[in-house]
């Protein structure tokens, strides 16, 4: 019923709606309407009440509620089912459990805070409550396990494009999936997979973005969009735009392949052309990052001229 009331307010923005009209439209008593209005206020919705005029929705809370994200969302796959939590150990764990149980493709799991947020290489992901976007989504692409790096790069492009569109900041991608602003990390992406030898059963993609976090609440090498944008970023508006960008790129990937996405990734790369240090497979190499190939692997030219192909690893941009 709360969602139905909100939909009526959205249908008549900035207008007062009488309790009687709400009661008739929704088929419940005026007392029930009042009770639900009070529940919405407890969540954080600002709803004015005027005698003889009714109720008016003034503002929604700064919370990534499924009802707020879904309102006006224009996607075909990603975000058709949105689950929103206050605090979880990890959105990755929650989404993975849903995926194992057969939850459909495109389900998104959000949390306002995480107790045990996970990053790549078994690192922790700091998740200041009500300040970031902490999202894990379930995908079921018909691809082989050796193609998952393409999905990771696709997600990185989607995040970088959303940041640029919503803030004007020059977000760049450090291979394979860190998003940087002025050399400082603002977003990390993590991919978990369940697969058989030749086919992916499902992917869980975790995205952590520092939106309005204070710099003192983040690791030394990290930053937030607000630090560079100069003002608070609307997390709900940003999240809708991100889901629409992800949906568009995912459809392009499934229908047209990886080529166009790879070109976008190259255009946003903070890695290509730079000297890099890479730790992978218990090895350490240094060289010049030359390109990313059609499988998503990073090509590094060593000082001896040999080209090393890297599918996964920890990359440091040499200063």
C-alpha positions as CSV (number, residue, x, y, z in Angstrom):
1,X,0.0,0.0,0.0
2,X,2.9,2.4,0.7
3,X,4.1,2.0,-2.9
4,X,0.6,2.6,-4.2
5,X,0.3,5.8,-2.2
6,X,3.7,7.0,-3.5
7,X,2.6,6.2,-7.1
8,X,-0.4,8.5,-6.7
9,X,1.9,11.3,-5.3
10,X,4.2,10.8,-8.3
11,X,1.2,11.0,-10.7
12,X,0.3,14.4,-9.3
13,X,3.7,16.0,-8.3
14,X,3.6,19.1,-6.1
15,X,-0.2,18.8,-5.7
16,X,-2.3,18.3,-2.6
17,X,-4.4,15.1,-2.7
18,X,-7.2,14.8,-0.3
19,X,-7.5,11.8,2.0
20,X,-10.9,11.1,0.4
21,X,-9.4,11.0,-3.1
22,X,-6.6,8.7,-2.0
23,X,-9.2,6.5,-0.2
24,X,-11.4,6.2,-3.3
25,X,-8.5,5.6,-5.7
26,X,-6.9,2.9,-3.6
27,X,-10.0,1.3,-2.2
28,X,-9.1,1.6,1.5
29,X,-10.4,3.7,4.4
30,X,-9.1,7.2,5.2
31,X,-7.8,5.9,8.5
32,X,-5.7,3.3,6.6
33,X,-4.4,6.1,4.4
34,X,-3.4,8.1,7.4
35,X,-1.6,5.1,9.0
36,X,0.4,4.5,5.8
37,X,1.3,8.2,5.5
38,X,2.7,8.0,9.1
39,X,4.7,4.9,8.1
40,X,6.1,6.7,5.1
41,X,7.1,9.6,7.3
42,X,8.9,7.3,9.7
43,X,11.0,6.0,6.7
44,X,12.0,9.6,5.9
45,X,9.4,10.9,3.4
46,X,8.4,14.5,4.0
47,X,4.7,14.7,3.5
48,X,2.8,17.9,4.2
49,X,-0.8,17.8,5.4
50,X,-3.2,20.7,5.1
51,X,-6.7,20.9,6.3
52,X,-9.3,20.9,3.5
53,X,-6.4,20.3,1.0
54,X,-5.0,16.9,1.8
55,X,-1.5,15.5,1.6
56,X,1.5,16.5,-0.6
57,X,4.7,14.7,-1.1
58,X,7.5,17.2,-0.5
59,X,10.6,15.0,-0.7
60,X,11.9,11.4,-0.6
61,X,14.5,10.3,1.9
62,X,18.2,9.9,0.8
63,X,17.8,6.2,0.9
64,X,18.3,3.6,-1.9
65,X,14.8,2.2,-1.4
66,X,13.6,-0.2,-4.1
67,X,10.5,1.9,-4.7
68,X,12.5,5.1,-5.3
69,X,15.0,3.4,-7.6
70,X,12.3,1.7,-9.6
71,X,10.3,4.9,-10.1
72,X,10.9,6.0,-13.7
73,X,13.6,3.4,-14.3
74,X,13.8,2.5,-18.0
75,X,15.5,-0.9,-18.3
76,X,14.7,-4.2,-20.0
77,X,16.7,-6.6,-17.9
78,X,18.8,-5.0,-15.1
79,X,16.8,-3.7,-12.2
80,X,13.4,-5.2,-13.0
81,X,13.6,-6.7,-9.5
82,X,15.3,-4.6,-6.9
83,X,16.0,-5.7,-3.3
84,X,17.0,-3.0,-0.8
85,X,18.5,-3.6,2.6
86,X,19.6,-1.3,5.4
87,X,22.7,-3.3,6.5
88,X,24.1,-6.6,5.4
89,X,27.4,-8.4,5.8
90,X,28.0,-8.2,2.0
91,X,25.6,-7.6,-0.9
92,X,27.8,-10.1,-2.8
93,X,26.9,-12.9,-0.4
94,X,23.2,-12.0,-0.4
95,X,23.0,-11.9,-4.2
96,X,25.0,-15.1,-4.6
97,X,22.6,-16.9,-2.3
98,X,19.7,-15.7,-4.4
99,X,21.4,-16.7,-7.6
100,X,22.0,-20.2,-6.2
101,X,18.3,-20.5,-5.5
102,X,17.5,-19.7,-9.1
103,X,16.6,-16.0,-8.9
104,X,16.3,-14.5,-12.3
105,X,18.7,-12.4,-14.3
106,X,18.9,-8.7,-13.6
107,X,18.1,-8.8,-9.9
108,X,19.9,-6.0,-8.0
109,X,20.7,-6.2,-4.3
110,X,21.4,-2.8,-2.6
111,X,22.4,-2.1,0.9
112,X,22.9,1.2,2.8
113,X,25.9,-0.3,4.6
114,X,28.0,-3.4,4.7
115,X,29.7,-5.0,7.7
116,X,32.0,-7.1,5.6
117,X,32.1,-5.4,2.2
118,X,34.5,-7.3,-0.2
119,X,36.9,-6.0,-2.8
120,X,39.3,-7.7,-5.2
121,X,42.2,-9.8,-3.9
122,X,40.4,-10.5,-0.6
123,X,40.5,-6.9,0.4
124,X,37.9,-5.2,2.5
125,X,35.6,-2.6,1.0
126,X,34.8,0.3,3.3
127,X,31.1,1.1,3.2
128,X,30.1,4.2,5.1
129,X,26.4,4.0,5.7
130,X,24.1,6.1,3.6
131,X,27.0,7.5,1.7
132,X,27.7,5.2,-1.2
133,X,26.1,2.9,-3.8
134,X,26.8,-0.7,-2.7
135,X,25.2,-3.0,-5.3
136,X,25.4,-6.6,-6.5
137,X,23.6,-7.8,-9.5
138,X,22.9,-11.2,-11.0
139,X,23.5,-11.9,-14.6
140,X,23.1,-15.2,-16.6
141,X,24.9,-14.6,-19.9
142,X,25.3,-17.5,-22.3
143,X,29.1,-17.3,-22.4
144,X,32.0,-19.5,-21.5
145,X,33.9,-18.9,-18.3
146,X,36.9,-17.5,-20.1
147,X,34.8,-14.6,-21.3
148,X,33.8,-13.1,-17.9
149,X,36.5,-10.5,-18.1
150,X,34.5,-8.9,-20.9
151,X,31.6,-8.5,-18.6
152,X,33.8,-6.9,-16.0
153,X,35.2,-4.4,-18.5
154,X,31.6,-3.7,-19.7
155,X,30.6,-2.8,-16.1
156,X,33.6,-0.5,-15.7
157,X,32.6,1.4,-18.8
158,X,29.0,1.7,-17.6
159,X,30.2,3.2,-14.3
160,X,32.7,5.6,-15.8
161,X,30.1,6.9,-18.3
162,X,27.5,7.4,-15.5
163,X,30.0,9.3,-13.4
164,X,30.9,11.5,-16.4
165,X,27.2,12.1,-17.3
166,X,26.1,12.9,-13.8
167,X,29.0,14.9,-12.5
168,X,31.1,16.0,-15.4
169,X,34.2,14.4,-13.7
170,X,36.8,12.7,-15.9
171,X,36.4,9.2,-14.6
172,X,39.0,6.8,-15.9
173,X,39.4,3.0,-15.7
174,X,42.4,1.3,-14.3
175,X,42.6,-2.3,-15.7
176,X,40.6,-4.2,-15.1
177,X,37.9,-2.6,-13.0
178,X,38.9,0.3,-10.7
179,X,37.4,3.7,-11.5
180,X,39.7,6.6,-10.8
181,X,39.3,10.3,-10.5
182,X,42.6,12.3,-10.5
183,X,44.4,9.0,-9.8
184,X,42.3,8.2,-6.7
185,X,39.9,5.2,-6.5
186,X,36.2,6.1,-6.4
187,X,34.8,2.7,-7.4
188,X,35.7,-1.0,-7.3
189,X,34.1,-3.9,-9.2
190,X,34.1,-7.5,-8.1
191,X,32.9,-10.6,-10.1
192,X,31.9,-13.9,-8.7
193,X,31.0,-16.8,-10.9
194,X,29.3,-20.2,-10.9
195,X,30.1,-22.2,-14.0
196,X,30.6,-25.6,-15.5
197,X,33.5,-26.4,-17.8
198,X,32.1,-24.7,-20.9
199,X,29.3,-22.5,-19.7
200,X,28.6,-19.8,-17.1
201,X,25.6,-20.6,-14.9
202,X,25.5,-17.1,-13.4
203,X,27.6,-14.1,-12.5
204,X,27.3,-11.9,-9.5
205,X,28.8,-8.4,-10.1
206,X,29.5,-6.3,-7.1
207,X,29.9,-2.5,-7.5
208,X,31.0,-0.2,-4.7
209,X,31.0,3.5,-5.5
210,X,32.0,6.2,-3.0
211,X,29.3,8.9,-3.6
212,X,29.0,11.3,-0.7
213,X,31.6,9.8,1.7
214,X,33.9,12.0,3.7
215,X,37.5,11.5,2.7
216,X,38.5,10.7,6.3
217,X,36.1,7.7,6.2
218,X,37.9,6.1,3.2
219,X,41.3,4.5,2.7
220,X,44.2,6.7,1.9
221,X,44.2,6.0,-1.9
222,X,40.4,6.5,-2.2
223,X,38.1,9.4,-2.8
224,X,34.4,10.1,-3.4
225,X,32.4,11.9,-6.1
226,X,31.4,14.6,-3.6
227,X,35.0,15.5,-2.9
228,X,35.6,16.4,-6.5
229,X,32.1,17.4,-7.6
230,X,31.9,20.0,-4.7
231,X,28.4,19.2,-3.6
232,X,26.2,16.3,-2.6
233,X,25.3,13.9,-5.4
234,X,21.7,12.6,-5.6
235,X,22.3,8.9,-5.0
236,X,18.9,7.8,-6.3
237,X,19.2,9.7,-9.6
238,X,22.7,8.4,-10.0
239,X,21.7,4.9,-9.3
240,X,18.8,5.0,-11.9
241,X,21.3,6.3,-14.5
242,X,23.8,3.6,-13.6
243,X,21.2,0.8,-14.0
244,X,20.1,2.2,-17.3
245,X,23.7,2.4,-18.6
246,X,24.4,-1.2,-17.4
247,X,21.3,-2.4,-19.1
248,X,22.1,-0.7,-22.4
249,X,25.7,-2.0,-22.5
250,X,24.6,-5.5,-21.4
251,X,22.1,-5.7,-24.2
252,X,24.7,-4.4,-26.7
253,X,27.2,-7.1,-25.5
254,X,24.7,-9.9,-25.8
255,X,23.4,-8.8,-29.2
256,X,26.4,-7.3,-30.9
257,X,29.5,-8.6,-29.1
258,X,32.3,-7.0,-27.3
259,X,33.9,-4.8,-30.0
260,X,32.2,-1.5,-29.4
261,X,32.5,-1.8,-25.6
262,X,36.2,-2.5,-25.9
263,X,36.7,0.7,-27.9
264,X,34.9,2.6,-25.2
265,X,37.0,1.0,-22.5
266,X,40.2,2.0,-24.4
267,X,38.9,5.6,-24.6
268,X,38.4,5.7,-20.8
269,X,41.6,3.8,-19.9
270,X,44.0,5.2,-17.3
271,X,46.3,2.2,-17.9
272,X,47.1,2.0,-21.6
273,X,50.3,3.8,-22.4
274,X,51.4,3.8,-18.8
275,X,54.3,1.9,-17.1
276,X,52.7,-0.7,-14.9
277,X,53.7,-3.1,-12.2
278,X,51.7,-6.3,-12.2
279,X,51.4,-9.1,-9.6
280,X,49.8,-12.3,-11.0
281,X,50.2,-16.0,-10.6
282,X,52.9,-15.5,-8.0
283,X,54.9,-13.5,-10.4
284,X,55.9,-9.8,-10.6
285,X,56.4,-8.0,-13.9
286,X,57.0,-4.4,-15.0
287,X,56.5,-2.9,-18.4
288,X,54.4,-0.7,-20.7
289,X,50.7,-1.4,-20.9
290,X,50.1,-1.6,-24.6
291,X,46.5,-2.7,-25.2
292,X,43.6,-4.9,-24.1
293,X,42.8,-7.7,-26.5
294,X,39.4,-9.0,-27.6
295,X,39.2,-11.3,-24.6
296,X,39.8,-8.5,-22.1
297,X,43.4,-9.5,-21.3
298,X,45.9,-6.7,-20.7
299,X,49.0,-6.8,-23.0
300,X,52.1,-5.6,-21.3
301,X,55.4,-5.1,-23.2
302,X,58.3,-6.0,-20.9
303,X,61.6,-4.2,-21.1
304,X,63.1,-7.1,-23.1
305,X,60.4,-6.6,-25.8
306,X,58.3,-9.6,-24.9
307,X,54.5,-9.1,-24.7
308,X,52.9,-10.6,-21.6
309,X,49.2,-11.4,-21.7
310,X,47.5,-11.0,-18.4
311,X,43.9,-12.1,-17.7
312,X,43.9,-11.3,-14.0
313,X,46.2,-9.6,-11.6
314,X,46.9,-6.6,-9.4
315,X,48.1,-3.6,-11.4
316,X,49.9,-0.6,-10.0
317,X,50.4,2.5,-12.2
318,X,54.1,3.5,-11.9
319,X,54.6,7.1,-11.1
